[in-house]
Amino acid sequence: MLRDLRQRGLVPASTERFLEALRVMNEASHGMDVDVEAAERAVEVGAAFLVELKELGGPG
């Protein structure tokens, strides 16, 4: 999905931060110990990324 958005020039500003957050979430989902602060940041970045995606999609 991110490659497709990049090709269309629609990459949200928080993409790089989102990729780092995704790494943290992936580690947590596989049972690895994740720093509490990193997990909190991942949630915040993920929420911001979703808002940016919605804004790129326009109204509705």
N, C-alpha and C positions, 0 to 999 in steps of 0.2 A: 504494500500500500504506500509506504513512504517513497519507494522508488517511483511509483506512478505519479504521486503528488509532485515530486522533484522534477520529473519530466514535464509536467504541466505548469511548472513555476508557481505551485501553490503550497510550498512547504511552510508550515507554521513556524514562527520565530522560535518557538521553544523546542524544535525538533531535536537538536543535539542534547539538550537537557533531558528530553523524554527518552532518548536512547539510553542514557546513563540510568535513568529511573527504571527502564525496562530491564536492564541488566540486574539491578538490585531486586526487582520483583521476581525475576527468573530464578535467582539464587534462593530467595525465600521459598518459592514454590517447590524447589528441589530439596528442601530441608536444611539448607546451609544457614549458619548463623549470620544474621544481618544486623548491622548497627541500627539502633532505634532511631537515631537522627537521620540516617540514610533512608530508612523506611518511611519516616514522616515526610522527608523531602520528595521521595518518589510519589507519594500520594498527592502532594501539593502540585508537583510538576505534571503528573498525569491529569489532574483536574484542569489545570491551565491549558494543557495541550488539547483536551476535549473541547474547551470553550473556543480556542482558536480554530479548531476544525469546523465547529458549528458556524462560526463567523465567516469562514471561507466559503461555506455552502450557501450563504445568503439568507434571506428571510425564510422563516418557517422552520 
